[in-house]
Amino acid sequence: MKILVINSGSSSVKYKLIDTASEQTLAEGGVEKIGLADGFLKYKRRDGSKAILELGLTDHKGAIQAILNMLTDVNEGCIKNYGEIDAVGHRVVHGAEKFTESVVITDEVKDMIRQCYDLAPLHNPANMTGIEAITALMPDVPQVGVFDTAFHQTMPAKAFMYALPYKFYKEDGVRRYGFHGTSHRYVSQRVCEFLGVDITKQRIITCHVGNGGSITAVKYGKSIDTSMGLTPTEGLMMGTRVGDVDPGALTFLMLKHNLTAEQLQAIINKQSGMAGVTEISSDMREIEAAVNAGDERARLGLDMYELRITKYIGAYAAEMGGVDIIVFTGGVGENQTGLRSSVCEPLAFMGVEIDAESNKVRGEEAIISTPSSRVKVCVIPTDEELMIARDTEALVKK
């Protein structure tokens, strides 16, 4: 089947067209700056080169129309008409407790996604615009929703509950949901295929580390704990997100500086993390360059960033009664060799040994631990779009 995978954001739409028979990507790209005069479509040509088409698109329907036009373009496209697209799979960020797995999108499902708007006000409405645009442009094509939170719905209550008055959970759904679930599910499955082991017998810690980051404890194939919470702000220090912080510090700042909830939300999501501490950048490549140039604040930021990852790995190893496999994925996890080494060095007491030569790999599947290491440490590039395409095909075939 040919599956179009859509990731619709507030001002962008990313896409991949995947042939599930070969699991090859036939086309990929994205529209950015929707609603602005300088909006554009960037895409990868069949020869692997990248191109940009400048467009002034007012809404997501126009953006997806532009994507479909490109896919069927005589010179640049890879299909003759829309009819070659068998189904569309959508990334949906928040499914709350309503969705424990991927689902075929119906009017009832749309209503349930809308009911999660208050939990993900920046993401779910944007995801829905993509769904509605496909409904308008391709009304007969089946659509599937794949939820970032679904994989983590196997967490026990002792892991997902906050120690707040219980009424806030019962009445408002305030609990830990976790995110990046599609990525954590993919890499935990893929690493077991790569190593030739049975996932139902493995204790795995998956580290999805990028501009946003989260770590998940996967015990015997199921998520039992993860670092993100009600929102993607909890957990690791990230590019611009604060991660774990004393909530008392936040109320202190609100009172001292007379901050509104909206102002505080902007601080903890867009002005904190690596960018906030270093005052240099949220991009790890720029941070590493500054560290190499002797910048002390960049060094502090990187040390903090690495320490958080190490702490979560140690905590989840204890929670699972040990760990068999540690996986690094995401833009930083797949490419920053020094970070992987620094994160794993304090874990030597658990039998983790990194092979310096093997660890030089970037963006490729590899074992980076020594043969004598009691814990296998691997790099597995994530492929959330492929996971979405697989789910979409399986549900549509039913």
NUKELO-277598 format. One record per residue (C-alpha): residue number from 1; residue in three letters; x, y, z. Coordinates in steps of 0.1 Angstrom, whole numbers, plus 5000, padded with zeros to 4 digits. Layout:
NUKELO-277598
resi_resn_east_north_up
NUM_ALA_X_Y_Z
...
This chain:
NUKELO-277598
resi_resn_east_north_up
1_MET_5000_5000_5000
2_LYS_5010_5036_4995
3_ILE_5004_5055_5028
4_LEU_5007_5093_5031
5_VAL_5019_5102_5065
6_ILE_5009_5137_5077
7_ASN_5023_5156_5107
8_SER_5003_5188_5109
9_GLY_5015_5216_5131
10_SER_5002_5251_5139
11_SER_5020_5267_5110
12_SER_5035_5237_5091
13_VAL_5027_5203_5076
14_LYS_5053_5176_5072
15_TYR_5047_5146_5050
16_LYS_5061_5113_5038
17_LEU_5047_5090_5012
18_ILE_5057_5054_5021
19_ASP_5053_5022_5001
20_THR_5046_4997_5029
21_ALA_5055_4967_5007
22_SER_5091_4978_5005
23_GLU_5090_5002_5034
24_GLN_5106_5028_5012
25_THR_5100_5065_5013
26_LEU_5088_5076_4979
27_ALA_5085_5113_4987
28_GLU_5090_5136_5017
29_GLY_5090_5172_5026
30_GLY_5069_5199_5043
31_VAL_5051_5232_5041
32_GLU_5062_5259_5065
33_LYS_5050_5294_5075
34_ILE_5014_5287_5067
35_GLY_4994_5319_5067
36_LEU_5024_5341_5059
37_ALA_5033_5357_5026
38_ASP_5068_5340_5026
39_GLY_5054_5304_5031
40_PHE_5071_5277_5012
41_LEU_5071_5240_5003
42_LYS_5104_5222_5007
43_TYR_5108_5187_4993
44_LYS_5133_5160_4983
45_ARG_5136_5152_4947
46_ARG_5139_5117_4933
47_ASP_5177_5121_4930
48_GLY_5180_5130_4967
49_SER_5185_5167_4962
50_LYS_5164_5192_4980
51_ALA_5143_5219_4965
52_ILE_5120_5248_4977
53_LEU_5089_5261_4961
54_GLU_5078_5295_4974
55_LEU_5040_5297_4981
56_GLY_5017_5320_4999
57_LEU_4993_5297_5017
58_THR_4965_5309_5039
59_ASP_4955_5277_5056
60_HIS_4962_5240_5061
61_LYS_4939_5229_5033
62_GLY_4959_5249_5009
63_ALA_4991_5234_5023
64_ILE_4979_5199_5018
65_GLN_4966_5207_4984
66_ALA_5001_5219_4975
67_ILE_5016_5187_4988
68_LEU_4992_5166_4967
69_ASN_5000_5187_4937
70_MET_5037_5181_4942
71_LEU_5031_5143_4947
72_THR_5013_5142_4913
73_ASP_5034_5167_4894
74_VAL_5045_5154_4860
75_ASN_5081_5163_4866
76_GLU_5086_5162_4903
77_GLY_5060_5138_4915
78_CYS_5060_5101_4921
79_ILE_5023_5091_4916
80_LYS_4999_5099_4887
81_ASN_4969_5107_4907
82_TYR_4954_5108_4943
83_GLY_4938_5074_4937
84_GLU_4973_5058_4942
85_ILE_4972_5069_4978
86_ASP_4956_5040_4997
87_ALA_4953_5057_5031
88_VAL_4965_5086_5052
89_GLY_4981_5083_5086
90_HIS_4981_5113_5110
91_ARG_5003_5120_5139
92_VAL_4981_5132_5168
93_VAL_4999_5144_5199
94_HIS_4974_5138_5227
95_GLY_4950_5110_5231
96_ALA_4946_5113_5269
97_GLU_4931_5081_5283
98_LYS_4907_5079_5254
99_PHE_4931_5062_5230
100_THR_4954_5033_5240
101_GLU_4962_5024_5203
102_SER_4959_5038_5168
103_VAL_4924_5041_5154
104_VAL_4906_5046_5121
105_ILE_4893_5082_5121
106_THR_4856_5085_5123
107_ASP_4833_5114_5133
108_GLU_4832_5099_5168
109_VAL_4871_5098_5169
110_LYS_4873_5134_5157
111_ASP_4850_5144_5186
112_MET_4872_5126_5211
113_ILE_4903_5143_5197
114_ARG_4886_5176_5202
115_GLN_4879_5167_5238
116_CYS_4917_5166_5243
117_TYR_4922_5201_5231
118_ASP_4926_5215_5266
119_LEU_4954_5191_5273
120_ALA_4973_5199_5241
121_PRO_4960_5234_5230
122_LEU_4990_5240_5206
123_HIS_4991_5205_5190
124_ASN_4957_5187_5188
125_PRO_4938_5216_5170
126_ALA_4967_5217_5145
127_ASN_4966_5179_5141
128_MET_4928_5182_5135
129_THR_4933_5208_5107
130_GLY_4953_5182_5088
131_ILE_4926_5156_5093
132_GLU_4899_5180_5081
133_ALA_4919_5191_5051
134_ILE_4923_5155_5039
135_THR_4886_5149_5045
136_ALA_4878_5179_5023
137_LEU_4903_5170_4995
138_MET_4901_5132_4996
139_PRO_4868_5123_5012
140_ASP_4869_5087_5002
141_VAL_4904_5078_5015
142_PRO_4906_5061_5049
143_GLN_4924_5080_5076
144_VAL_4941_5067_5108
145_GLY_4952_5086_5139
146_VAL_4984_5075_5157
147_PHE_4988_5091_5191
148_ASP_5020_5101_5208
149_THR_5005_5092_5242
150_ALA_4991_5058_5233
151_PHE_5022_5037_5239
152_HIS_5024_5050_5275
153_GLN_4989_5040_5284
154_THR_5004_5007_5299
155_MET_5020_5027_5327
156_PRO_5007_5017_5361
157_ALA_4989_5043_5382
158_LYS_5018_5045_5406
159_ALA_5039_5058_5377
160_PHE_5014_5081_5361
161_MET_4997_5097_5391
162_TYR_5008_5131_5405
163_ALA_5007_5136_5443
164_LEU_4980_5163_5439
165_PRO_4945_5162_5453
166_TYR_4929_5132_5436
167_LYS_4900_5153_5424
168_PHE_4922_5170_5398
169_TYR_4928_5136_5382
170_LYS_4892_5125_5385
171_GLU_4877_5158_5373
172_ASP_4904_5173_5350
173_GLY_4925_5143_5339
174_VAL_4957_5158_5354
175_ARG_4982_5129_5353
176_ARG_5014_5119_5335
177_TYR_5007_5109_5299
178_GLY_5041_5109_5282
179_PHE_5049_5117_5246
180_HIS_5072_5105_5218
181_GLY_5054_5072_5222
182_THR_5055_5063_5185
183_SER_5093_5068_5185
184_HIS_5098_5048_5217
185_ARG_5076_5020_5204
186_TYR_5095_5019_5171
187_VAL_5130_5019_5185
188_SER_5123_4994_5213
189_GLN_5109_4970_5187
190_ARG_5136_4977_5161
191_VAL_5165_4973_5186
192_CYS_5153_4938_5194
193_GLU_5151_4929_5157
194_PHE_5185_4943_5153
195_LEU_5200_4923_5181
196_GLY_5179_4892_5174
197_VAL_5163_4890_5209
198_ASP_5128_4886_5221
199_ILE_5113_4920_5232
200_THR_5090_4902_5257
201_LYS_5121_4892_5277
202_GLN_5140_4925_5276
203_ARG_5143_4955_5299
204_ILE_5150_4984_5276
205_ILE_5156_5021_5282
206_THR_5149_5042_5252
207_CYS_5164_5077_5251
208_HIS_5148_5099_5225
209_VAL_5170_5129_5227
210_GLY_5166_5159_5204
211_ASN_5154_5195_5207
212_GLY_5126_5178_5226
213_GLY_5136_5148_5246
214_SER_5122_5120_5267
215_ILE_5132_5086_5282
216_THR_5111_5056_5286
217_ALA_5114_5024_5306
218_VAL_5101_4995_5283
219_LYS_5097_4963_5303
220_TYR_5090_4932_5282
221_GLY_5076_4953_5254
222_LYS_5054_4977_5274
223_SER_5060_5012_5286
224_ILE_5060_5013_5324
225_ASP_5073_5048_5329
226_THR_5084_5078_5309
227_SER_5099_5112_5316
228_MET_5074_5136_5301
229_GLY_5042_5142_5320
230_LEU_5008_5160_5315
231_THR_5026_5181_5289
232_PRO_5059_5177_5270
233_THR_5075_5201_5295
234_GLU_5083_5176_5322
235_GLY_5115_5155_5324
236_LEU_5147_5161_5306
237_MET_5163_5195_5300
238_MET_5155_5202_5264
239_GLY_5164_5228_5237
240_THR_5140_5254_5250
241_ARG_5119_5235_5276
242_VAL_5128_5236_5313
243_GLY_5122_5199_5321
244_ASP_5120_5190_5358
245_VAL_5118_5220_5381
246_ASP_5105_5227_5416
247_PRO_5069_5239_5411
248_GLY_5075_5262_5441
249_ALA_5102_5280_5420
250_LEU_5075_5287_5393
251_THR_5050_5302_5418
252_PHE_5078_5322_5434
253_LEU_5087_5337_5400
254_MET_5050_5344_5392
255_LEU_5045_5363_5424
256_LYS_5079_5381_5424
257_HIS_5076_5393_5387
258_ASN_5038_5394_5385
259_LEU_5038_5369_5356
260_THR_5006_5358_5340
261_ALA_5001_5321_5333
262_GLU_5006_5327_5296
263_GLN_5039_5345_5303
264_LEU_5051_5316_5326
265_GLN_5041_5291_5300
266_ALA_5062_5309_5274
267_ILE_5092_5310_5297
268_ILE_5091_5272_5306
269_ASN_5084_5261_5270
270_LYS_5102_5286_5247
271_GLN_5129_5304_5268
272_SER_5144_5278_5291
273_GLY_5164_5246_5286
274_MET_5197_5249_5268
275_ALA_5188_5282_5252
276_GLY_5179_5297_5286
277_VAL_5209_5285_5305
278_THR_5236_5291_5279
279_GLU_5220_5322_5262
280_ILE_5236_5309_5231
281_SER_5213_5285_5213
282_SER_5190_5255_5216
283_ASP_5209_5238_5188
284_MET_5233_5212_5203
285_ARG_5258_5217_5174
286_GLU_5262_5253_5183
287_ILE_5265_5244_5220
288_GLU_5292_5219_5213
289_ALA_5311_5245_5192
290_ALA_5309_5269_5221
291_VAL_5321_5243_5246
292_ASN_5351_5236_5224
293_ALA_5358_5273_5222
294_GLY_5359_5274_5261
295_ASP_5325_5290_5268
296_GLU_5318_5282_5305
297_ARG_5280_5287_5303
298_ALA_5278_5263_5273
299_ARG_5298_5238_5294
300_LEU_5274_5242_5323
301_GLY_5244_5237_5300
302_LEU_5258_5206_5284
303_ASP_5268_5191_5318
304_MET_5232_5197_5331
305_TYR_5217_5182_5299
306_GLU_5238_5150_5301
307_LEU_5233_5146_5339
308_ARG_5195_5146_5335
309_ILE_5198_5117_5310
310_THR_5221_5097_5332
311_LYS_5198_5102_5362
312_TYR_5167_5089_5343
313_ILE_5186_5059_5330
314_GLY_5197_5050_5365
315_ALA_5162_5055_5379
316_TYR_5145_5034_5353
317_ALA_5171_5006_5357
318_ALA_5162_5005_5393
319_GLU_5125_5006_5386
320_MET_5128_4976_5362
321_GLY_5152_4957_5384
322_GLY_5180_4961_5359
323_VAL_5184_4969_5322
324_ASP_5194_4948_5293
325_ILE_5195_4974_5265
326_ILE_5199_5012_5263
327_VAL_5189_5028_5231
328_PHE_5199_5063_5218
329_THR_5177_5079_5192
330_GLY_5165_5114_5181
331_GLY_5186_5141_5164
332_VAL_5210_5144_5194
333_GLY_5210_5108_5205
334_GLU_5218_5096_5170
335_ASN_5245_5121_5162
336_GLN_5263_5135_5193
337_THR_5290_5109_5200
338_GLY_5305_5128_5230
339_LEU_5271_5131_5247
340_ARG_5265_5094_5245
341_SER_5299_5087_5260
342_SER_5295_5112_5288
343_VAL_5260_5099_5296
344_CYS_5271_5063_5299
345_GLU_5304_5068_5317
346_PRO_5288_5071_5352
347_LEU_5268_5039_5345
348_ALA_5299_5017_5346
349_PHE_5288_5005_5380
350_MET_5258_4988_5362
351_GLY_5282_4971_5337
352_VAL_5278_4997_5309
353_GLU_5310_4999_5288
354_ILE_5311_5021_5257
355_ASP_5335_5011_5228
356_ALA_5351_5044_5218
357_GLU_5356_5033_5181
358_SER_5321_5019_5177
359_ASN_5307_5051_5193
360_LYS_5319_5072_5164
361_VAL_5288_5062_5144
362_ARG_5263_5089_5134
363_GLY_5228_5083_5123
364_GLU_5232_5046_5117
365_GLU_5221_5015_5135
366_ALA_5250_5002_5156
367_ILE_5260_4986_5188
368_ILE_5283_5011_5206
369_SER_5290_4990_5238
370_THR_5320_4967_5241
371_PRO_5315_4929_5238
372_SER_5321_4925_5275
373_SER_5295_4952_5285
374_ARG_5267_4936_5306
375_VAL_5243_4961_5290
376_LYS_5239_4964_5252
377_VAL_5241_5001_5242
378_CYS_5228_5008_5207
379_VAL_5221_5037_5183
380_ILE_5188_5032_5164
381_PRO_5176_5060_5142
382_THR_5139_5066_5148
383_ASP_5113_5063_5121
384_GLU_5080_5075_5135
385_GLU_5065_5079_5100
386_LEU_5072_5043_5092
387_MET_5055_5033_5125
388_ILE_5025_5054_5115
389_ALA_5024_5039_5080
390_ARG_5025_5003_5095
391_ASP_4997_5011_5119
392_THR_4977_5027_5091
393_GLU_4981_4997_5068
394_ALA_4972_4972_5095
395_LEU_4940_4991_5104
396_VAL_4929_4997_5069
397_LYS_4934_4961_5059
398_LYS_4911_4951_5087
